[in-house]
Amino acid sequence: MMERMKKIFLAAGLLVATALTGRAQQLYAVVDTKYILDRLPDYKDAQKKLDLISEQWQKEIDDKQAVLDKMYKDYDAEQVMLSEDLKKKRQDELFNKEKEVRDLQRKRFGFQGDLFKKRQELVKPIQDKVYNAIQKLAVNRMYDFILDKSEGITVIFADPKLDKSEDVLKELGIK
């Protein structure tokens, strides 16, 4: 992740350096998408909904964890009196209950889990609206690229004519 951030900063730095040393008429702008999003009522509403859903799902997990904790406590207190077969059965129950809690946690909050999907459903259309406004601004004011400063420097819009990827591939002998 840190290596990726270094590459992003390097790319942004090279882009800025190229713009400054290249042709003088290149135009660029900087925006703060977090600042923009934080001022949109739709975004605030979506965040509140996500927070509420997240709290409900966390409570569901916490309740299941409390049941599991009680099962462990009961097992610890009773295990000396249990036969090997009953011990094995209770250990299996504990294992299954623990797996159920972890699976639910992963389902709700894991990579591309329910919270991720809900965020995509509620927030992505708002982010797309902001991106489209930035793109329209870039085209109307003839910016060659726009940088987003909200989470480090990233290129949020670049005029396709500035993309020299094909030239680099040719230089590498790849067609």
Secondary structure, DSSP 8 states (H G I E B T S, - for coil): -HHHHHHHHHHHHHHHHHHHHS-TT--EEEE-HHHHHHT-HHHHHHHHHHHHHHHHHHHHHHHHHHHHHHHHHHHHHHGGGS-HHHHHHHHHHHHHHHHHHHHHHHHHHSTT-HHHHHHHHHTHHHHHHHHHHHHHHHHHTT-SEEEE-TTS-EEEEE-GGG--HHHHHHHTT--
